[in-house]
């Protein structure tokens, strides 16, 4: 006769302070589901992680380019050149901060 299945009281395990219970339920994943999951993860990486950096870099480059144009144009007023220098120095400070911040980590 086969042995009868053992019953486990989960509430009793949770009440004990020094026991850690880890319960995982996994289902089998076929090739199509795996391909779909990996594609979804890749698209999520592109949208959530990579796109904001590329968008921010694009804005910084565009603003920097505009500052160079204003500084090199002969028709720019002194006030416009002053603002362009301020923006350009802020951009350069940002670049140096990002580079040294990445280097420290």
N, C-alpha and C positions, 0 to 999 in steps of 0.2 A: 504494500500500500504506500503511495507517495506521501511524503510529509505534507501536512497542511500548511498553507501560506501563513507567514508570520504577520501579525498586525503591529503597526507602529503608532504610538500615540505622539503625534506631532506637537500638540499643546504642551506635553510634558517636556519635550526637548527645548521648546522656546522659553520655558520658565526657568530652566537652568541657566545660570549666568555665564559659565565658562565654555559654552558650546556654541560654535558657529555653524549654522546650517546654510548650505549652498544647494539650491535646487534649480536645475536647468532642464528644460524640455526642448529638444531639437528635433526638427523634422528633416527628412532627406531632401536634398536640393538637387534637382536635375540640371543638365547642362544649359537648357534654355533659361531657367530661373537664375542660374549663376551669371550668365551673360547679361541678362536684364539688370540684375542687381549691381554688377560691376559698371555697366554703362550709366546707371542712375547715380552711383557714387562718383563717377568721373564728371558727369554733368554738374552734380552738386558742388564738387571741388572747383570747377570752372566758375560757377556763378557766385558761390559764397566766399571763396578764398582768393582766386586769381583776378577776377574782374574788378573788385574794388581797388586793388593795387595798380592795375593797368590804367584804370580810369583816373586815379589820383595822379599817377605819373604823367599821363597825358595832359591833365590840367596844369601841372607844374611846368612842364615843358612849354606849353602854349603861353603861359603867363611870362615865363622867362624869355621866350622868343619875342613877345610883344615888348618887353622891357628893353631888350637889345635894339629893337627897331626904333623905339622912342628915343633912346640915348644916341643913336647914330643918325637920326634924321635931323637935318639942319633947321627945319621949320618948327621944331618942338620948343615950347616955352621953358623957362627956367623952372617953373612950378611942376610941369609935366616931367622934366628930367629928375627933379628932386623926388617925386613920387616913384618914378621908375627905379631910381637908385635904392629907395627904401624897400620896394618889393623885391628887387634883385638881391639885396643883402639878406632879406628874410628867407628867400629861397636857398641861397648859399648856406645860411645857418642851418636850415632844415636838412639839407643834404649832408653837411658835416655831422649834425646830430644823429642822423640815421646811420651813417657809416660808423661812427664811433660807438653808437649804441649797439649795433650788431656785433662789433668787434669785442665789446666788453662781455657780452653773453657768451 
